């Protein structure tokens, strides 16, 4: 029965792509394929602070999905609860523009959470 049930695994990574973690990501994903032979990929939920946009671009061109947290990646929930529309736009749309500019990833190819 298990052979007929689709198995889906979502692989995600959180926060900035840096010179310290990029090699690990490449090593983990190298030569990984799905049962249908397609290359396995991950979603990277990237924050702005400390992010290396060139390495983020490398992950994107390798077939991985790039998604965004926000520019500031605030952990204080009251910050988000009290943020107005202008603030939300600055946090999310601003980071999307940064990703397009610095990582050379088209805005329509970047997901937001």
C-alpha positions in Angstrom: 0.0 0.0 0.0 2.8 2.5 0.9 4.1 2.2 -2.7 0.8 3.7 -4.1 0.5 6.6 -1.6 2.3 9.8 -2.8 5.0 10.8 -0.4 5.7 14.5 -0.1 8.5 16.1 1.8 8.9 19.8 2.1 12.4 20.9 2.7 12.9 24.5 3.9 15.6 26.6 5.4 15.1 29.7 7.4 17.0 33.1 7.5 20.0 34.5 5.7 22.1 32.6 3.1 25.7 33.2 4.1 29.1 31.9 3.3 28.9 29.7 6.4 25.7 27.8 5.4 25.8 27.9 1.5 28.3 25.1 1.2 26.2 22.9 3.5 23.1 23.6 1.4 25.0 22.7 -1.8 26.4 19.5 -0.2 23.0 18.4 1.2 21.2 18.9 -2.1 23.9 17.7 -4.6 22.8 14.6 -6.5 19.4 14.4 -4.6 16.6 13.3 -6.9 12.9 12.6 -6.5 11.6 9.1 -7.3 10.5 10.4 -10.7 14.1 11.4 -11.4 13.5 15.2 -11.1 16.1 17.1 -9.1 15.1 17.7 -5.5 14.8 21.3 -4.4 14.2 23.3 -1.2 12.6 26.6 -0.3 14.7 29.2 1.4 12.8 31.7 3.6 15.4 34.5 3.4 15.8 37.4 5.7 17.7 40.6 4.7 20.1 40.9 7.6 23.4 39.2 6.9 22.1 37.7 3.6 24.5 37.2 0.8 22.5 38.0 -2.3 25.0 36.5 -4.8 24.8 33.1 -3.0 21.0 33.5 -2.9 21.1 34.0 -6.6 23.2 30.8 -7.0 20.6 28.8 -5.1 17.8 30.2 -7.2 19.6 29.4 -10.5 20.2 25.9 -9.1 16.4 25.3 -9.0 15.6 26.2 -5.5 12.6 28.4 -4.5 13.3 31.7 -2.7 10.7 33.1 -0.3 10.9 36.0 2.0 10.4 36.8 5.7 10.6 40.5 5.7 13.3 43.1 5.8 13.6 43.4 9.5 12.4 39.8 10.4 11.1 41.2 13.7 10.3 38.5 16.3 8.2 40.8 18.5 4.6 39.9 17.6 3.4 43.3 18.7 5.5 44.9 16.0 3.5 43.0 13.4 0.1 43.4 15.2 0.5 47.2 15.2 2.1 47.6 11.7 0.0 49.6 9.2 -0.4 49.0 5.5 2.6 51.2 4.7 4.8 49.3 7.1 3.7 45.9 5.7 4.4 47.2 2.2 7.9 48.4 3.3 8.7 45.1 5.0 7.5 42.7 2.3 7.5 44.6 -1.0 10.7 46.3 0.0 12.4 43.0 0.5 11.0 41.7 -2.8 12.6 44.7 -4.6 15.9 44.1 -2.7 15.9 40.5 -3.9 15.2 41.5 -7.5 17.9 44.2 -7.4 20.7 42.4 -5.4 20.1 38.7 -6.1 18.8 39.3 -9.7 15.7 37.2 -9.1 12.6 38.5 -10.9 10.0 39.8 -8.4 7.4 37.4 -9.8 9.6 34.5 -8.9 9.9 35.3 -5.2 7.3 34.1 -2.8 6.3 36.0 0.4 5.0 34.4 3.6 
